[in-house]
């Protein structure tokens, strides 16, 4: 599977490595191209999952705000509900195409 924005591959992993939560694919951190993301100051906290770190996507030197996110330390109850530890896994907003 690939996460693609404006023709640029942001992450690539075998589908078996991904975690699907609420219709979003979460990519393991090691499969995300590090130069493609920059931490965003936009705060967000989910009552179920915990504190979410947002990221902006950088393509051709242009920043696209808050198109990705991760839960660095998801709540234990959410890890249990999902069935696997998805700490640090990265998901993308609908503007980013996730395809095989």
C-alpha positions in Angstrom: 0.0 0.0 0.0 1.1 3.5 -0.7 0.1 6.9 0.7 0.4 9.4 -2.2 -0.1 13.2 -2.3 0.4 15.3 -5.4 2.2 12.5 -7.1 4.7 12.0 -4.2 4.8 8.7 -2.2 4.7 9.6 1.5 4.7 6.1 2.9 4.8 2.6 1.5 4.2 -0.7 3.3 2.8 -4.2 2.7 -0.9 -4.2 3.6 -0.3 -6.8 6.3 1.9 -4.2 8.2 -0.9 -1.6 8.3 -3.4 -1.1 11.1 -6.9 -0.1 10.0 -8.8 2.1 12.5 -12.1 3.7 11.7 -11.6 3.6 8.0 -8.0 5.0 8.1 -4.9 3.0 7.3 -2.1 3.6 9.8 1.5 3.0 8.5 4.3 1.8 10.6 6.7 4.7 11.4 9.6 3.0 9.6 7.6 3.0 6.3 7.0 6.8 6.2 9.5 8.9 4.3 10.9 11.2 7.0 11.5 14.2 4.7 7.8 14.2 3.8 6.4 15.1 7.2 7.0 18.0 9.6 5.5 18.3 13.1 2.5 20.6 13.3 1.7 22.7 16.3 -2.1 22.1 15.8 -3.3 20.5 19.1 -5.8 17.6 19.2 -6.8 15.2 22.0 -9.1 12.3 21.5 -11.0 11.1 24.6 -10.6 7.5 23.4 -7.2 7.4 21.7 -5.2 10.1 23.7 -3.0 12.9 22.5 -2.6 13.1 18.7 0.4 14.6 17.0 -0.5 16.2 13.7 2.0 16.6 10.8 2.1 18.7 7.7 3.1 17.2 4.4 6.0 18.7 2.5 5.9 18.2 -1.3 8.2 20.1 -3.7 9.1 22.5 -0.9 5.4 23.4 -0.2 3.8 22.7 3.2 0.3 21.3 3.3 -1.0 21.7 6.8 -2.2 18.8 9.0 -2.6 16.0 6.4 -1.1 13.3 8.7 -1.3 12.3 12.3 0.0 9.8 14.9 -0.8 8.8 18.4 2.7 8.6 20.1 1.2 7.0 23.2 -2.4 5.8 22.5 -4.5 4.9 25.5 -4.2 1.3 26.7 -8.0 0.8 26.2 -7.7 1.8 22.6 -4.7 -0.5 22.0 -6.8 -3.3 23.4 -9.9 -2.3 21.3 -7.7 -2.3 18.1 -6.0 -5.5 19.0 -2.4 -4.2 18.4 -0.1 -1.5 19.6 -0.2 1.3 17.0 2.0 3.7 18.9 3.6 6.1 16.4 1.8 4.7 13.4 0.9 7.4 10.8 -2.5 7.9 9.2 -3.3 10.4 6.5 -6.3 12.7 5.8 -8.6 11.9 2.8 -6.6 14.4 0.6 -3.8 11.8 0.7 -4.6 8.8 -1.5 -4.0 5.4 0.0 -3.8 2.7 -2.7 -2.3 -0.6 -3.5 
